[in-house]
Amino acid sequence: VQLVESGGGLVQAGGSLRLSCAAPRTITSVFNLNTMGWFRQAPGKERELVATISSRGATNYAESVKGRFSISRDNAKKKVYLQMNSLRPEDTAVYYCNAHSVYDGRDSWGLGTLVTVSS
């Protein structure tokens, strides 16, 4: 699954951003076999889970973003979104889209989009 992220940028603390991830070269039936997720990696830190959403819409969030971030997907458009509100400087990171196939366990990653939150 080829993934393309967009929507990153510079925002002040307390602001909002919406990230998008598209799978333009994936047929819909294959996209639907994937749990989609967002991960992030801050400078000098390991990549960490932010949120996931199953093909049926079940969601899971890291404790640090609960109540501030919301993940959603549009299977018909083969897209997944991450709405980020009340952003904090510690949210600064490169955000990666992930597709995890529930069929064969394969993981696919986008190239990432940088989110910078200024204080």
C-alpha positions as CSV (number, residue, x, y, z in Angstrom):
1,V,0.0,0.0,0.0
2,Q,1.5,3.3,-1.0
3,L,0.7,6.1,1.4
4,V,0.9,9.9,0.9
5,E,0.6,12.2,3.9
6,S,-0.3,15.9,3.8
7,G,-1.4,18.7,6.1
8,G,1.7,19.2,8.3
9,G,3.0,22.6,9.1
10,L,3.8,25.2,11.7
11,V,1.2,26.1,14.2
12,Q,1.1,27.9,17.6
13,A,0.4,26.1,20.8
14,G,-3.3,25.7,21.2
15,G,-3.9,25.6,17.5
16,S,-5.2,22.9,15.2
17,L,-4.1,21.0,12.2
18,R,-5.7,18.2,10.1
19,L,-3.4,15.6,8.6
20,S,-4.6,13.5,5.7
21,C,-3.2,10.2,4.3
22,A,-4.2,8.9,0.9
23,A,-3.7,5.5,-0.7
24,P,-4.2,6.5,-4.3
25,R,-2.8,3.4,-5.9
26,T,-4.6,0.9,-3.7
27,I,-7.9,-0.6,-4.7
28,T,-10.7,0.0,-2.2
29,S,-11.1,-3.7,-1.2
30,V,-7.4,-3.9,-0.2
31,F,-7.6,-0.6,1.7
32,N,-10.5,-1.9,3.7
33,L,-8.3,-4.9,4.8
34,N,-6.0,-2.5,6.6
35,T,-6.1,-1.0,10.1
36,M,-4.9,2.5,9.5
37,G,-2.8,4.5,12.0
38,W,-0.8,7.6,12.7
39,F,2.6,7.4,14.4
40,R,5.0,10.1,15.2
41,Q,8.7,10.5,15.8
42,A,10.2,13.5,17.6
43,P,13.9,14.4,17.3
44,G,16.0,12.0,19.3
45,K,13.1,9.8,20.2
46,E,11.6,6.6,19.0
47,R,8.6,6.4,16.8
48,E,5.4,6.1,18.8
49,L,1.8,5.3,18.2
50,V,-0.6,8.2,18.1
51,A,-3.9,6.6,17.0
52,T,-5.3,3.7,15.0
53,I,-8.6,3.0,13.4
54,S,-9.9,-0.4,12.2
55,S,-11.7,-0.9,8.9
56,R,-14.9,-0.9,10.9
57,G,-14.1,2.3,12.7
58,A,-12.9,1.1,16.1
59,T,-10.3,3.7,17.4
60,N,-7.4,3.6,19.8
61,Y,-5.4,6.5,21.0
62,A,-2.2,7.2,22.9
63,E,-2.9,8.6,26.4
64,S,-1.0,11.8,25.5
65,V,-3.4,12.7,22.8
66,K,-6.8,11.4,24.1
67,G,-9.4,14.2,24.0
68,R,-7.3,16.3,21.7
69,F,-6.8,14.2,18.6
70,S,-9.4,12.4,16.5
71,I,-8.7,9.8,13.8
72,S,-11.2,9.0,11.1
73,R,-11.3,7.2,7.7
74,D,-13.2,7.4,4.5
75,N,-13.0,3.9,2.9
76,A,-14.6,5.0,-0.3
77,K,-12.0,7.7,-0.8
78,K,-9.2,5.5,0.6
79,K,-8.2,8.2,3.1
80,V,-7.5,8.5,6.7
81,Y,-7.4,11.7,8.7
82,L,-6.0,13.0,12.0
83,Q,-7.7,16.0,13.5
84,M,-5.3,17.6,16.0
85,N,-6.6,20.2,18.4
86,S,-5.1,22.0,21.4
87,L,-1.7,21.3,20.0
88,R,1.3,21.5,22.4
89,P,5.0,22.0,21.7
90,E,5.6,18.4,22.7
91,D,3.4,17.3,19.8
92,T,6.2,18.5,17.5
93,A,7.3,15.5,15.4
94,V,7.3,13.9,12.0
95,Y,3.9,12.2,11.6
96,Y,3.7,9.0,9.7
97,C,0.7,7.2,8.2
98,N,0.7,3.5,8.6
99,A,-1.4,0.7,7.0
100,H,-1.4,-2.7,8.8
101,S,-2.9,-5.5,6.8
102,V,-5.1,-7.7,8.8
103,Y,-4.8,-10.2,6.0
104,D,-1.1,-10.9,6.0
105,G,0.3,-8.6,8.8
106,R,2.3,-6.4,6.4
107,D,3.0,-2.8,7.4
108,S,3.2,0.1,4.9
109,W,4.4,3.5,5.7
110,G,4.2,7.0,4.2
111,L,7.2,9.3,4.0
112,G,5.9,11.5,6.9
113,T,4.8,15.1,7.3
114,L,6.4,17.5,9.8
115,V,4.3,19.1,12.5
116,T,5.9,21.9,14.4
117,V,4.1,23.5,17.4
118,S,5.6,26.8,18.6
119,S,5.2,27.9,22.2
